[in-house]
Amino acid sequence: MLDPLSLLYGLYERRLVREVQRHPLPRHIGLILDGNRRYARELGFEDPLAGHRVGADKLEEVMDWLEELQIKITTLFALSTENLTRSPAELNGIIALIEDKMRSVAVDPKIHRKGVRVRAVGQMDLLPASLQEAIALAEEATRHHDNFYLNIAVGYGGRQEITDAVAQLLRERARRGESLAKAADEITPEEIGKYLYTYDMPDPDLIIRPSGEVRLSGFLLWQSAYSEFYFCDAHWPAFRKIDLLRAIRSYQQRKRRFGT
């Protein structure tokens, strides 16, 4: 017998889908994959990696939802530079999960059938060689796709991204023989933007953070200047399609003001 609650959720989900499809959808969504450890604790798991494993599986499900809605660009915050200071046991487990996902992406028929281009953004030199290799495999295997774009922020920090962009800009000016004073006088936000990790992508229209935290934790600091934000209480492993649809509906109900 069908669970009445599941039936109600299904009806509500279909109603939300119809509702959001009547209005312009975001082109680019950012997702902060937060709450894996708390999810594990709440379910009584002693090993926090149990939550990360469920969270890794949730990612594929959420990507299917985004692709059904024809949302073309997604950027995921999977591992921050601050996360690199976690206990070796937990960090090694998280890195192994990301590496497994990257290697599977390279050969996943669904990724290739849907035309998903995968790219990692962050400080790759901070990551283990095996993870760097897995990232390179996924990027090379999908580099010709242009239907959907999936950016995975790993070893990522927003302040460091801006620092790297300014440093690269100044190095380029120096290679052209310009003085530091001239470079400083002529620097513009638009020029800095050309050196960001996501320089060739539109900025995110909507950033979603599950788990009840109301902050960005350094995620896309520059690019999110005019983004809309949505925070929900569900931990990432328990994130539901209706949570995604509610976030999009909230975005659609807002009057976007760029700079005011």
N, C-alpha and C positions, 0 to 999 in steps of 0.2 A: 504493500500500500504506500502511495506517495506521501511523504512527510508534508503536512500542511504548511509548515514554516518554509520548507524548500520551495513549495509551490508559490507562496507569497513573494519570496525573494525573486523567483524567476519572472513573475509578472511585473514586479517593480523594476527589475533589471531591463526588461524589454521596453517598458515605458520610458525609462531613462535614455535608452539607446535612441528611441524615436525622437525624444525631446532634444538631445544634443545634436542629432543629425539635421535638425531644422535650422541650425545657426552655424556661423563660421567656426571651424575647429582650429585649435592651435597648430601651427606648422611644426613647432619644436617644443618638446616637453623635457624638462629635467626631473630626474627622480633621485632622491637621496635614500639609499637603501638602509634604513635605520631600524633598530629594534630587534635584531637577531638574537642578541644575548638575553635581553629581557624576555623575549618569547620563550627561549629555552628554560629560563628560570621559572617562569610562570607555569610551565608544563611539568616542572619538577626534574628536568634533566640536569645532571651535575656537569656534564661536558658542554660548554658554551658553543662548541662547534656543531652541536646538534641543531641549534637555531640557524647557524650559517648554512648548513646543508639544505634545510627546508627553504631558506631564503634563496639559495642558488636555484632550486627547482622552481620557485615562484617566478623567477625572472622570465623563464621561457613562456609561462602562462600569460604574464603581463604583456610581453612583446606580441603575443598573438592577439590580445585585445587591441593594442595600439595599431597593429596592422589591419585589423578588421575595420577600424575607424579611419584608416588611410592617413594616420599621423606619420609624416614622413621622416622626422628626425627625433631621435631620443638620445639624451645624454644621461648616463647612470653614474652616480657617485658610489663607487664600490670599495675604494681603499684610499684613505687620506694619508698624508705624510705623518700626521699625528698617530694614526693607527699602527705605523711601523714601530712604535715604541711599546706595543702590547707584549705580553709574555711570549717567549719564543714558541711555546707549544701551540698557543692560539694563533699567533701570526703565521707560523708555518702551515697550519691547517687551512687558514683563509687563503694563503697564497696557492696552496695545492688545489683548492677548489676553483680559484680563478684560472689557474693554469689548465686544469681539466676542461673547463668551459671553453677556453680559447682554443684548445686543441680539437675539441668536438665541433666548434664553429667552423673550423677550416674544412671539415669533411661532411658537414650536416646538409643532407639534400634539401631540407626545408629552407635553410638559409639561402642556398643557391637558387632554388625554385622561386623564392619570393624576391630575389635580387637585393639582399641586404649587404651593404658595405659596412664592415666593422673596423673601428679604429680605436686605439688606446690613446689617452691624453694624460700627461703627467710627466714626472721625472723618471724616465725609464732607467736611468743609470742607478737609481736607488733600489731597483728590483733584482732579484736573483736571476742569474743567467738563464736558467731553465724557463722562467716566466717570460723573460724578454724574447726567448726563442719561440715560445708558444704564441706570443703576441704577433711576432713577425710572420709566423705561419698563417694566422687568421687574417692579418691585413693583406698579405700577398694573395691569399686564396680568394678574397672578396673584392679586390681593388677595382675590378672592372664593373662591379654592380653599381646601379644608380637609382634603384627604385625606393629603397629605404636606407637610412643612415643610422648606425648605432655607434655612438661614442661611449667608451668605457673609461671613466676617470679613475686611474689606479696609480698610487704613489703621487697623488694630486694634492696641491694646496693652492688656493686662490691667490694668496699674497705672493707666493713663489712664482706663479704664472705671470703676474704683472711685472715682478722683478725681472724674470727671464725675458719678457717682451721688451722692456726698456733697455736691458743690457744688449740684446740683439740689435735693436735699433741703433744704439750708440756705436756698436762695432761696425755696422754697415756704413754709418756716416764716416767713421774713422777710415774705413777702407777706401772711401771716396776722397780722402784727404781733407775732410772738413774739421774745423776746430771744435772743441767741446762747447765753447761759448756760442758758436753759430748753431750747433745742433740743439742746444738748450733753448735758444731764441725761437727756433722754427718748429719745435716739437708740437704735435697736436694729438688730441685723443684719437682721431681717425688713423693717424700714422702708427700709434702704439697698437691699435686694434689689428693692424696687419701682421703683427708678430705674436699674437695670442695663439694658444694651442688650437683653438677652434676658429681661426682666422677666416676660413672659407665657408663658414656656416652662419645662417642668421641667428641672432641671439634668441634664447629661449623665451617663448611667450608665457609659459606657465612652468613653475617649479613646484613639485609636490614632495612633501616630507611626511612620511608616516611616523608613528610611535609617540606622538604627543609632544615632541620637542618643537619649539617655535624659534628656530634660528637656522641659518644657512651653513654654519660650521665651515666657512671658507669656500663654499661651492660656487664656482662661476661668479666671483665677486664683481668682475668688470662687466661680464655679459648680462648679469641679472639686474642692471641698473633700472630697467623699465619693465622687468618681468612682473607678472602677477604670481602671488604665492598662495599655496593651499596646504594647510596642516591638518592631519587627521590623527585620531588616537590609535588606530589599528597598527600593530607592529608589522614590519615589512612581510614576514612569512605568512601573516594572516590577512594581508591586503586583498580586498575583493574587487571584482569588476565594478560593483556599485560604488566603491570608494573612488575608483578612477573616474567613473561617469559623473559622480557628484562634484569632483574636482573640476572637470571640464565644464559642467553646468555652471558652477560658481564663476569660473573664468568668463563664460559667455554672458553672465549677468552683470559684469562690471563694465563701467565706462572707463576705458584705458586713457590715462593722462600721462603723456610723455614729458616729464620734467616739472609737473606741477601737482 
